[in-house]
Protein backbone atom coordinates (compact mmCIF):
# COMPACT_ATOMS: atom_id res chain seq x y z
CA UNK A 1 0.00 0.00 0.00
CA UNK A 2 2.80 2.39 0.93
CA UNK A 3 4.62 1.63 -2.32
CA UNK A 4 1.56 2.24 -4.48
CA UNK A 5 0.87 5.55 -2.70
CA UNK A 6 4.49 6.61 -3.23
CA UNK A 7 4.31 5.56 -6.88
CA UNK A 8 1.13 7.57 -7.55
CA UNK A 9 2.52 10.59 -5.70
CA UNK A 10 5.68 10.48 -7.81
CA UNK A 11 3.72 10.13 -11.07
CA UNK A 12 1.44 13.01 -10.03
CA UNK A 13 4.42 15.20 -9.22
CA UNK A 14 6.03 14.50 -12.58
CA UNK A 15 2.79 15.16 -14.47
CA UNK A 16 2.17 18.41 -12.59
CA UNK A 17 5.48 20.00 -13.62
CA UNK A 18 5.04 22.85 -16.07
CA UNK A 19 8.07 22.09 -18.23
CA UNK A 20 8.67 18.71 -19.81
CA UNK A 21 11.67 16.73 -18.59
CA UNK A 22 13.10 16.76 -22.12
CA UNK A 23 12.56 19.79 -24.34
CA UNK A 24 12.63 18.78 -28.00
CA UNK A 25 13.39 22.39 -29.01
CA UNK A 26 16.82 22.40 -27.32
CA UNK A 27 18.71 20.79 -30.19
CA UNK A 28 17.74 23.62 -32.56
CA UNK A 29 18.87 26.50 -30.32
CA UNK A 30 21.85 28.45 -31.65
CA UNK A 31 23.03 31.02 -34.18
CA UNK A 32 22.52 30.34 -37.88
CA UNK A 33 23.95 31.86 -41.06
CA UNK A 34 21.04 32.35 -43.46
CA UNK A 35 20.89 32.76 -47.23
CA UNK A 36 17.50 34.03 -48.41
CA UNK A 37 16.36 34.14 -52.04
CA UNK A 38 13.70 36.84 -52.39
CA UNK A 39 11.16 37.80 -55.03
CA UNK A 40 9.13 41.05 -54.89
CA UNK A 41 6.38 42.25 -57.19
CA UNK A 42 4.19 45.30 -57.58
CA UNK A 43 1.23 45.30 -59.94
CA UNK A 44 2.23 46.79 -63.29
CA UNK A 45 5.97 46.84 -62.46
CA UNK A 46 6.96 43.18 -62.66
CA UNK A 47 9.27 41.19 -60.41
CA UNK A 48 12.52 42.04 -58.65
CA UNK A 49 14.86 39.37 -57.31
CA UNK A 50 17.65 39.53 -54.75
CA UNK A 51 19.67 37.35 -52.39
CA UNK A 52 20.21 38.30 -48.75
CA UNK A 53 22.76 36.95 -46.25
CA UNK A 54 22.14 37.46 -42.54
CA UNK A 55 22.49 35.86 -39.12
CA UNK A 56 19.60 34.74 -36.94
CA UNK A 57 19.47 33.39 -33.38
CA UNK A 58 17.06 30.58 -32.59
CA UNK A 59 15.99 30.36 -28.96
CA UNK A 60 13.27 28.64 -26.98
CA UNK A 61 10.23 30.82 -26.51
CA UNK A 62 8.58 31.26 -23.12
CA UNK A 63 5.51 29.73 -24.77
CA UNK A 64 5.65 25.96 -25.01
CA UNK A 65 5.89 24.54 -28.53
CA UNK A 66 7.47 27.70 -29.98
CA UNK A 67 10.97 28.84 -30.94
CA UNK A 68 11.86 32.45 -31.71
CA UNK A 69 13.96 33.57 -34.65
CA UNK A 70 15.75 36.74 -33.51
CA UNK A 71 17.54 39.13 -35.90
CA UNK A 72 18.36 42.84 -36.06
CA UNK A 73 14.81 43.47 -37.27
CA UNK A 74 13.11 41.86 -34.26
CA UNK A 75 11.86 38.40 -33.39
CA UNK A 76 9.30 36.05 -34.90
CA UNK A 77 7.77 33.12 -32.99
CA UNK A 78 7.42 29.88 -34.95
CA UNK A 79 5.29 26.96 -33.87
CA UNK A 80 7.61 23.93 -33.89
CA UNK A 81 6.42 20.35 -33.98
CA UNK A 82 8.38 17.48 -32.46
CA UNK A 83 9.73 16.52 -35.91
CA UNK A 84 11.16 20.04 -36.47
CA UNK A 85 8.38 21.33 -38.74
CA UNK A 86 7.93 25.13 -38.47
CA UNK A 87 4.79 27.24 -38.97
CA UNK A 88 4.03 30.96 -38.77
CA UNK A 89 0.93 32.88 -39.75
CA UNK A 90 0.38 36.55 -39.00
CA UNK A 91 -2.86 37.57 -37.28
CA UNK A 92 -4.01 39.37 -40.46
CA UNK A 93 -3.29 36.26 -42.61
CA UNK A 94 -1.13 38.27 -45.05
CA UNK A 95 2.23 36.84 -43.94
CA UNK A 96 2.85 33.11 -43.82
CA UNK A 97 5.97 30.97 -43.53
CA UNK A 98 6.45 27.22 -43.32
CA UNK A 99 9.47 24.97 -43.27
CA UNK A 100 11.45 22.65 -41.08
CA UNK A 101 14.73 21.85 -39.45
CA UNK A 102 16.16 19.24 -41.81
CA UNK A 103 18.52 18.17 -39.00
CA UNK A 104 19.84 19.79 -35.82
CA UNK A 105 22.17 22.09 -37.83
CA UNK A 106 20.03 23.17 -40.81
CA UNK A 107 16.62 24.67 -41.52
CA UNK A 108 14.63 25.66 -44.59
CA UNK A 109 11.79 28.19 -44.67
CA UNK A 110 9.55 29.40 -47.47
CA UNK A 111 6.86 32.01 -47.26
CA UNK A 112 5.70 35.42 -48.25
CA UNK A 113 3.70 38.53 -47.59
CA UNK A 114 0.78 39.09 -49.92
CA UNK A 115 -1.56 42.01 -50.29
CA UNK A 116 -3.56 43.86 -52.88
CA UNK A 117 -1.32 45.05 -55.68
CA UNK A 118 1.93 43.47 -54.53
CA UNK A 119 3.82 41.08 -52.36
CA UNK A 120 7.03 39.20 -51.78
CA UNK A 121 8.12 35.64 -51.28
CA UNK A 122 11.29 34.05 -49.96
CA UNK A 123 13.16 30.80 -49.62
CA UNK A 124 15.64 30.79 -46.73
CA UNK A 125 18.31 28.21 -45.86
CA UNK A 126 20.02 28.33 -42.46
CA UNK A 127 23.22 26.62 -41.29
CA UNK A 128 24.22 26.56 -37.62
CA UNK A 129 27.52 28.31 -36.85
Order of alpha helices (4+ residues) and beta strands (2+ residues): alpha-beta-beta-beta-beta-beta-beta-beta-beta
